[in-house]
């Protein structure tokens, strides 16, 4: 046994109580639900992200940050997304 140790473990001030852990778990669940609802009502988000990944993997740019900046500031992007939304609505 180490000198000075009486077998007690000091409480970690950063440790959450069981009640706090439950509150945190509930908060995470509610946040995930809210995020899912938001994404379901904003299809353009998935179109933006999937389009970005598709172009990135096709082009495989060396400078991903520069590529992302150009991709998301392309003045044609809003129209592309709008047209994809229309196309999806016609398909359903």
N, CA, C and O atoms as CSV, one atom per row, in Angstrom:
chain,resi,resn,atom,element,x,y,z
A,1,UNK,N,N,0.837,-1.172,0.000
A,1,UNK,CA,C,0.000,0.000,0.000
A,1,UNK,C,C,0.884,1.238,0.000
A,1,UNK,O,O,1.903,1.281,0.689
A,2,UNK,N,N,0.488,2.255,-0.782
A,2,UNK,CA,C,1.294,3.478,-0.862
A,2,UNK,C,C,1.253,4.198,0.469
A,2,UNK,O,O,0.266,4.118,1.201
A,3,UNK,N,N,2.334,4.903,0.780
A,3,UNK,CA,C,2.378,5.631,2.032
A,3,UNK,C,C,1.366,6.759,2.014
A,3,UNK,O,O,1.219,7.462,1.014
A,4,UNK,N,N,0.675,6.924,3.122
A,4,UNK,CA,C,-0.302,7.993,3.232
A,4,UNK,C,C,-1.661,7.631,2.669
A,4,UNK,O,O,-2.612,8.386,2.868
A,5,UNK,N,N,-1.795,6.517,1.979
A,5,UNK,CA,C,-3.067,6.115,1.389
A,5,UNK,C,C,-3.857,5.316,2.405
A,5,UNK,O,O,-3.317,4.410,3.041
A,6,UNK,N,N,-5.105,5.635,2.560
A,6,UNK,CA,C,-5.963,4.925,3.500
A,6,UNK,C,C,-7.025,4.115,2.756
A,6,UNK,O,O,-8.013,3.681,3.349
A,7,UNK,N,N,-6.812,3.913,1.444
A,7,UNK,CA,C,-7.739,3.119,0.678
A,7,UNK,C,C,-8.922,3.912,0.147
A,7,UNK,O,O,-9.798,3.351,-0.512
A,8,UNK,N,N,-8.958,5.187,0.422
A,8,UNK,CA,C,-10.054,6.016,-0.066
A,8,UNK,C,C,-9.647,6.678,-1.373
A,8,UNK,O,O,-8.500,7.090,-1.545
A,9,UNK,N,N,-10.588,6.772,-2.276
A,9,UNK,CA,C,-10.349,7.439,-3.539
A,9,UNK,C,C,-10.920,8.841,-3.427
A,9,UNK,O,O,-12.074,9.020,-3.038
A,10,UNK,N,N,-10.117,9.825,-3.766
A,10,UNK,CA,C,-10.610,11.207,-3.730
A,10,UNK,C,C,-11.641,11.404,-4.829
A,10,UNK,O,O,-11.503,10.880,-5.934
A,11,UNK,N,N,-12.668,12.165,-4.509
A,11,UNK,CA,C,-13.694,12.478,-5.506
A,11,UNK,C,C,-13.101,13.405,-6.555
A,11,UNK,O,O,-12.410,14.373,-6.238
A,12,UNK,N,N,-13.384,13.090,-7.795
A,12,UNK,CA,C,-12.949,13.932,-8.905
A,12,UNK,C,C,-13.966,15.046,-9.074
A,12,UNK,O,O,-15.134,14.773,-9.350
A,13,UNK,N,N,-13.547,16.308,-8.913
A,13,UNK,CA,C,-14.521,17.405,-9.032
A,13,UNK,C,C,-15.155,17.500,-10.415
A,13,UNK,O,O,-16.181,18.162,-10.573
A,14,UNK,N,N,-14.570,16.856,-11.412
A,14,UNK,CA,C,-15.128,16.883,-12.753
A,14,UNK,C,C,-16.114,15.746,-13.011
A,14,UNK,O,O,-16.713,15.675,-14.085
A,15,UNK,N,N,-16.284,14.863,-12.038
A,15,UNK,CA,C,-17.185,13.726,-12.199
A,15,UNK,C,C,-18.630,14.170,-12.012
A,15,UNK,O,O,-18.948,14.918,-11.088
A,16,UNK,N,N,-19.502,13.695,-12.904
A,16,UNK,CA,C,-20.915,14.045,-12.808
A,16,UNK,C,C,-21.637,13.069,-11.892
A,16,UNK,O,O,-21.300,11.888,-11.819
A,17,UNK,N,N,-22.625,13.586,-11.205
A,17,UNK,CA,C,-23.455,12.739,-10.343
A,17,UNK,C,C,-24.365,11.896,-11.226
A,17,UNK,O,O,-24.543,12.212,-12.402
A,18,UNK,N,N,-24.941,10.833,-10.685
A,18,UNK,CA,C,-25.881,10.035,-11.487
A,18,UNK,C,C,-27.028,10.886,-12.053
A,18,UNK,O,O,-27.448,10.678,-13.192
A,19,UNK,N,N,-27.523,11.823,-11.279
A,19,UNK,CA,C,-28.595,12.699,-11.763
A,19,UNK,C,C,-28.110,13.577,-12.921
A,19,UNK,O,O,-28.822,13.762,-13.908
A,20,UNK,N,N,-26.902,14.112,-12.792
A,20,UNK,CA,C,-26.338,14.932,-13.871
A,20,UNK,C,C,-26.094,14.100,-15.126
A,20,UNK,O,O,-26.314,14.573,-16.241
A,21,UNK,N,N,-25.641,12.862,-14.945
A,21,UNK,CA,C,-25.424,11.974,-16.091
A,21,UNK,C,C,-26.738,11.692,-16.808
A,21,UNK,O,O,-26.781,11.662,-18.037
A,22,UNK,N,N,-27.807,11.486,-16.046
A,22,UNK,CA,C,-29.125,11.248,-16.639
A,22,UNK,C,C,-29.606,12.490,-17.387
A,22,UNK,O,O,-30.149,12.381,-18.487
A,23,UNK,N,N,-29.407,13.664,-16.797
A,23,UNK,CA,C,-29.792,14.913,-17.461
A,23,UNK,C,C,-28.999,15.102,-18.750
A,23,UNK,O,O,-29.549,15.520,-19.769
A,24,UNK,N,N,-27.709,14.795,-18.701
A,24,UNK,CA,C,-26.860,14.912,-19.895
A,24,UNK,C,C,-27.324,13.945,-20.977
A,24,UNK,O,O,-27.404,14.315,-22.148
A,25,UNK,N,N,-27.628,12.713,-20.594
A,25,UNK,CA,C,-28.115,11.721,-21.549
A,25,UNK,C,C,-29.422,12.189,-22.184
A,25,UNK,O,O,-29.595,12.084,-23.399
A,26,UNK,N,N,-30.338,12.704,-21.373
A,26,UNK,CA,C,-31.606,13.211,-21.904
A,26,UNK,C,C,-31.380,14.389,-22.850
A,26,UNK,O,O,-32.023,14.485,-23.895
A,27,UNK,N,N,-30.470,15.277,-22.479
A,27,UNK,CA,C,-30.147,16.430,-23.323
A,27,UNK,C,C,-29.599,15.973,-24.673
A,27,UNK,O,O,-29.977,16.507,-25.716
A,28,UNK,N,N,-28.708,14.985,-24.647
A,28,UNK,CA,C,-28.128,14.472,-25.893
A,28,UNK,C,C,-29.197,13.842,-26.775
A,28,UNK,O,O,-29.194,14.026,-27.992
A,29,UNK,N,N,-30.108,13.101,-26.159
A,29,UNK,CA,C,-31.183,12.469,-26.927
A,29,UNK,C,C,-32.079,13.528,-27.546
A,29,UNK,O,O,-32.405,13.446,-28.730
A,30,UNK,N,N,-32.482,14.522,-26.762
A,30,UNK,CA,C,-33.355,15.579,-27.272
A,30,UNK,C,C,-32.669,16.383,-28.376
A,30,UNK,O,O,-33.308,16.772,-29.353
A,31,UNK,N,N,-31.383,16.629,-28.220
A,31,UNK,CA,C,-30.626,17.351,-29.240
A,31,UNK,C,C,-30.573,16.549,-30.532
A,31,UNK,O,O,-30.751,17.099,-31.618
A,32,UNK,N,N,-30.330,15.256,-30.414
A,32,UNK,CA,C,-30.281,14.400,-31.603
A,32,UNK,C,C,-31.642,14.377,-32.305
A,32,UNK,O,O,-31.705,14.445,-33.533
A,33,UNK,N,N,-32.716,14.282,-31.545
A,33,UNK,CA,C,-34.064,14.284,-32.122
A,33,UNK,C,C,-34.322,15.600,-32.844
A,33,UNK,O,O,-34.812,15.608,-33.973
A,34,UNK,N,N,-33.989,16.719,-32.189
A,34,UNK,CA,C,-34.191,18.042,-32.806
A,34,UNK,C,C,-33.369,18.177,-34.086
A,34,UNK,O,O,-33.853,18.717,-35.080
A,35,UNK,N,N,-32.138,17.692,-34.065
A,35,UNK,CA,C,-31.286,17.760,-35.256
A,35,UNK,C,C,-31.863,16.919,-36.390
A,35,UNK,O,O,-31.864,17.349,-37.544
A,36,UNK,N,N,-32.354,15.722,-36.067
A,36,UNK,CA,C,-32.954,14.856,-37.090
A,36,UNK,C,C,-34.184,15.519,-37.703
A,36,UNK,O,O,-34.368,15.483,-38.919
A,37,UNK,N,N,-35.022,16.122,-36.869
A,37,UNK,CA,C,-36.210,16.812,-37.377
A,37,UNK,C,C,-35.808,17.953,-38.310
A,37,UNK,O,O,-36.406,18.146,-39.368
A,38,UNK,N,N,-34.792,18.701,-37.903
A,38,UNK,CA,C,-34.325,19.821,-38.717
A,38,UNK,C,C,-33.833,19.328,-40.077
A,38,UNK,O,O,-34.186,19.889,-41.114
A,39,UNK,N,N,-33.018,18.277,-40.062
A,39,UNK,CA,C,-32.476,17.749,-41.314
A,39,UNK,C,C,-33.568,17.196,-42.219
A,39,UNK,O,O,-33.482,17.312,-43.442
A,40,UNK,N,N,-34.598,16.593,-41.621
A,40,UNK,CA,C,-35.700,16.061,-42.430
A,40,UNK,C,C,-36.504,17.165,-43.100
A,40,UNK,O,O,-37.052,16.966,-44.185
A,41,UNK,N,N,-36.577,18.326,-42.460
A,41,UNK,CA,C,-37.348,19.428,-43.048
A,41,UNK,C,C,-36.491,20.324,-43.941
A,41,UNK,O,O,-37.012,21.212,-44.616
A,42,UNK,N,N,-35.191,20.093,-43.943
A,42,UNK,CA,C,-34.277,20.890,-44.773
A,42,UNK,C,C,-33.434,19.953,-45.632
A,42,UNK,O,O,-32.255,19.723,-45.364
A,43,UNK,N,N,-34.072,19.422,-46.670
A,43,UNK,CA,C,-33.396,18.465,-47.565
A,43,UNK,C,C,-32.167,19.068,-48.229
A,43,UNK,O,O,-31.246,18.353,-48.626
A,44,UNK,N,N,-32.163,20.393,-48.345
A,44,UNK,CA,C,-31.022,21.032,-49.008
A,44,UNK,C,C,-29.707,20.787,-48.268
A,44,UNK,O,O,-28.638,20.822,-48.877
A,45,UNK,N,N,-29.781,20.540,-46.964
A,45,UNK,CA,C,-28.557,20.276,-46.201
A,45,UNK,C,C,-27.890,18.998,-46.708
A,45,UNK,O,O,-26.687,18.980,-46.966
A,46,UNK,N,N,-28.671,17.940,-46.847
A,46,UNK,CA,C,-28.071,16.682,-47.320
A,46,UNK,C,C,-27.601,16.811,-48.766
A,46,UNK,O,O,-26.601,16.204,-49.148
A,47,UNK,N,N,-28.323,17.607,-49.584
A,47,UNK,CA,C,-27.882,17.816,-50.965
A,47,UNK,C,C,-26.559,18.583,-51.009
A,47,UNK,O,O,-25.680,18.267,-51.810
A,48,UNK,N,N,-26.423,19.585,-50.149
A,48,UNK,CA,C,-25.168,20.347,-50.086
A,48,UNK,C,C,-23.996,19.450,-49.692
A,48,UNK,O,O,-22.939,19.467,-50.323
A,49,UNK,N,N,-24.209,18.671,-48.640
A,49,UNK,CA,C,-23.123,17.824,-48.124
A,49,UNK,C,C,-22.789,16.696,-49.100
A,49,UNK,O,O,-21.619,16.447,-49.387
A,50,UNK,N,N,-23.817,16.018,-49.608
A,50,UNK,CA,C,-23.535,14.905,-50.524
A,50,UNK,C,C,-22.908,15.415,-51.822
A,50,UNK,O,O,-22.026,14.765,-52.384
A,51,UNK,N,N,-23.364,16.586,-52.302
A,51,UNK,CA,C,-22.764,17.165,-53.507
A,51,UNK,C,C,-21.306,17.532,-53.284
A,51,UNK,O,O,-20.459,17.318,-54.151
A,52,UNK,N,N,-21.027,18.084,-52.116
A,52,UNK,CA,C,-19.646,18.442,-51.787
A,52,UNK,C,C,-18.763,17.193,-51.767
A,52,UNK,O,O,-17.692,17.176,-52.373
A,53,UNK,N,N,-19.218,16.146,-51.068
A,53,UNK,CA,C,-18.425,14.916,-51.002
A,53,UNK,C,C,-18.249,14.294,-52.379
A,53,UNK,O,O,-17.162,13.821,-52.710
A,54,UNK,N,N,-19.304,14.288,-53.185
A,54,UNK,CA,C,-19.215,13.711,-54.530
A,54,UNK,C,C,-18.130,14.431,-55.340
A,54,UNK,O,O,-17.271,13.788,-55.944
A,55,UNK,N,N,-18.175,15.763,-55.347
A,55,UNK,CA,C,-17.183,16.538,-56.102
A,55,UNK,C,C,-15.777,16.363,-55.532
A,55,UNK,O,O,-14.801,16.270,-56.277
A,56,UNK,N,N,-15.685,16.318,-54.222
A,56,UNK,CA,C,-14.383,16.165,-53.586
A,56,UNK,C,C,-13.754,14.828,-53.979
A,56,UNK,O,O,-12.571,14.770,-54.314
A,57,UNK,N,N,-14.550,13.750,-53.938
A,57,UNK,CA,C,-14.003,12.440,-54.281
A,57,UNK,C,C,-13.719,12.302,-55.771
A,57,UNK,O,O,-12.804,11.577,-56.162
A,58,UNK,N,N,-14.486,12.984,-56.599
A,58,UNK,CA,C,-14.213,12.952,-58.037
A,58,UNK,C,C,-12.931,13.712,-58.377
A,58,UNK,O,O,-12.113,13.243,-59.168
A,59,UNK,N,N,-12.768,14.871,-57.782
A,59,UNK,CA,C,-11.621,15.730,-58.110
A,59,UNK,C,C,-10.388,15.464,-57.255
A,59,UNK,O,O,-9.261,15.699,-57.691
A,60,UNK,N,N,-10.604,14.975,-56.036
A,60,UNK,CA,C,-9.523,14.693,-55.082
A,60,UNK,C,C,-8.506,15.845,-54.999
A,60,UNK,O,O,-7.329,15.665,-55.311
A,61,UNK,N,N,-8.973,17.018,-54.579
A,61,UNK,CA,C,-8.076,18.179,-54.535
A,61,UNK,C,C,-6.985,18.027,-53.475
A,61,UNK,O,O,-7.194,17.404,-52.434
A,62,UNK,N,N,-5.827,18.604,-53.757
A,62,UNK,CA,C,-4.737,18.595,-52.778
A,62,UNK,C,C,-5.043,19.536,-51.618
A,62,UNK,O,O,-4.741,19.237,-50.463
A,63,UNK,N,N,-5.644,20.676,-51.944
A,63,UNK,CA,C,-5.962,21.661,-50.906
A,63,UNK,C,C,-7.467,21.623,-50.656
A,63,UNK,O,O,-8.239,22.312,-51.323
A,64,UNK,N,N,-7.871,20.805,-49.683
A,64,UNK,CA,C,-9.292,20.597,-49.423
A,64,UNK,C,C,-9.972,21.868,-48.905
A,64,UNK,O,O,-11.135,22.113,-49.227
A,65,UNK,N,N,-9.277,22.665,-48.123
A,65,UNK,CA,C,-9.882,23.890,-47.599
A,65,UNK,C,C,-10.186,24.878,-48.719
A,65,UNK,O,O,-11.249,25.499,-48.734
A,66,UNK,N,N,-9.267,25.019,-49.640
A,66,UNK,CA,C,-9.482,25.912,-50.783
A,66,UNK,C,C,-10.621,25.375,-51.661
A,66,UNK,O,O,-11.471,26.135,-52.124
A,67,UNK,N,N,-10.623,24.070,-51.878
A,67,UNK,CA,C,-11.679,23.465,-52.674
A,67,UNK,C,C,-13.048,23.707,-52.022
A,67,UNK,O,O,-14.004,24.082,-52.700
A,68,UNK,N,N,-13.133,23.492,-50.715
A,68,UNK,CA,C,-14.398,23.696,-49.989
A,68,UNK,C,C,-14.847,25.151,-50.075
A,68,UNK,O,O,-16.031,25.429,-50.270
A,69,UNK,N,N,-13.915,26.067,-49.932
A,69,UNK,CA,C,-14.254,27.490,-50.019
A,69,UNK,C,C,-14.833,27.815,-51.391
A,69,UNK,O,O,-15.827,28.534,-51.492
A,70,UNK,N,N,-14.223,27.295,-52.437
A,70,UNK,CA,C,-14.730,27.544,-53.793
A,70,UNK,C,C,-16.079,26.856,-54.013
A,70,UNK,O,O,-16.994,27.428,-54.607
A,71,UNK,N,N,-16.183,25.626,-53.525
A,71,UNK,CA,C,-17.423,24.871,-53.725
A,71,UNK,C,C,-18.612,25.601,-53.092
A,71,UNK,O,O,-19.641,25.802,-53.737
A,72,UNK,N,N,-18.462,25.993,-51.833
A,72,UNK,CA,C,-19.591,26.567,-51.103
A,72,UNK,C,C,-19.845,28.040,-51.426
A,72,UNK,O,O,-20.880,28.580,-51.036
A,73,UNK,N,N,-18.927,28.695,-52.128
A,73,UNK,CA,C,-19.162,30.087,-52.529
A,73,UNK,C,C,-19.464,30.215,-54.017
A,73,UNK,O,O,-19.589,31.326,-54.533
A,74,UNK,N,N,-19.580,29.094,-54.703
A,74,UNK,CA,C,-19.921,29.114,-56.126
A,74,UNK,C,C,-21.306,29.741,-56.292
A,74,UNK,O,O,-22.275,29.236,-55.724
A,75,UNK,N,N,-21.418,30.818,-57.049
A,75,UNK,CA,C,-22.720,31.489,-57.184
A,75,UNK,C,C,-23.784,30.614,-57.855
A,75,UNK,O,O,-24.974,30.918,-57.771
A,76,UNK,N,N,-23.368,29.537,-58.516
A,76,UNK,CA,C,-24.326,28.626,-59.160
A,76,UNK,C,C,-24.889,27.584,-58.195
A,76,UNK,O,O,-25.865,26.905,-58.514
A,77,UNK,N,N,-24.284,27.458,-57.030
A,77,UNK,CA,C,-24.671,26.407,-56.081
A,77,UNK,C,C,-26.138,26.511,-55.640
A,77,UNK,O,O,-26.832,25.494,-55.652
A,78,UNK,N,N,-26.639,27.684,-55.254
A,78,UNK,CA,C,-28.055,27.744,-54.842
A,78,UNK,C,C,-29.010,27.249,-55.924
A,78,UNK,O,O,-29.982,26.557,-55.622
A,79,UNK,N,N,-28.742,27.595,-57.173
A,79,UNK,CA,C,-29.606,27.141,-58.253
A,79,UNK,C,C,-29.509,25.628,-58.441
A,79,UNK,O,O,-30.519,24.972,-58.695
A,80,UNK,N,N,-28.310,25.073,-58.319
A,80,UNK,CA,C,-28.139,23.620,-58.441
A,80,UNK,C,C,-28.952,22.891,-57.371
A,80,UNK,O,O,-29.635,21.905,-57.650
A,81,UNK,N,N,-28.864,23.396,-56.148
A,81,UNK,CA,C,-29.591,22.770,-55.042
A,81,UNK,C,C,-31.096,22.899,-55.280
A,81,UNK,O,O,-31.847,21.944,-55.084
A,82,UNK,N,N,-31.523,24.078,-55.701
A,82,UNK,CA,C,-32.940,24.312,-55.981
A,82,UNK,C,C,-33.441,23.332,-57.049
A,82,UNK,O,O,-34.516,22.751,-56.899
A,83,UNK,N,N,-32.685,23.153,-58.099
A,83,UNK,CA,C,-33.073,22.242,-59.177
A,83,UNK,C,C,-33.122,20.793,-58.684
A,83,UNK,O,O,-33.999,20.029,-59.089
A,84,UNK,N,N,-32.196,20.419,-57.824
A,84,UNK,CA,C,-32.215,19.062,-57.264
A,84,UNK,C,C,-33.441,18.849,-56.377
A,84,UNK,O,O,-34.042,17.775,-56.394
A,85,UNK,N,N,-33.812,19.868,-55.605
A,85,UNK,CA,C,-35.004,19.766,-54.766
A,85,UNK,C,C,-36.253,19.574,-55.627
A,85,UNK,O,O,-37.119,18.762,-55.305
A,86,UNK,N,N,-36.336,20.328,-56.721
A,86,UNK,CA,C,-37.474,20.187,-57.629
A,86,UNK,C,C,-37.500,18.792,-58.235
A,86,UNK,O,O,-38.553,18.160,-58.323
A,87,UNK,N,N,-36.335,18.320,-58.649
A,87,UNK,CA,C,-36.222,16.991,-59.252
A,87,UNK,C,C,-36.660,15.912,-58.261
A,87,UNK,O,O,-37.353,14.966,-58.635
A,88,UNK,N,N,-36.253,16.055,-56.989
A,88,UNK,CA,C,-36.640,15.084,-55.964
A,88,UNK,C,C,-38.143,15.101,-55.719
A,88,UNK,O,O,-38.757,14.048,-55.546
A,89,UNK,N,N,-38.738,16.293,-55.704
A,89,UNK,CA,C,-40.171,16.402,-55.473
A,89,UNK,C,C,-40.956,15.738,-56.610
A,89,UNK,O,O,-41.984,15.105,-56.371
A,90,UNK,N,N,-40.473,15.883,-57.831
A,90,UNK,CA,C,-41.144,15.258,-58.984
A,90,UNK,C,C,-41.021,13.743,-58.926
A,90,UNK,O,O,-41.913,13.029,-59.383
A,91,UNK,N,N,-39.935,13.256,-58.373
A,91,UNK,CA,C,-39.698,11.821,-58.291
A,91,UNK,C,C,-40.491,11.131,-57.208
A,91,UNK,O,O,-40.620,9.907,-57.215
A,92,UNK,N,N,-41.032,11.911,-56.266
A,92,UNK,CA,C,-41.792,11.278,-55.177
A,92,UNK,C,C,-43.274,11.345,-55.390
A,92,UNK,O,O,-44.040,10.857,-54.559
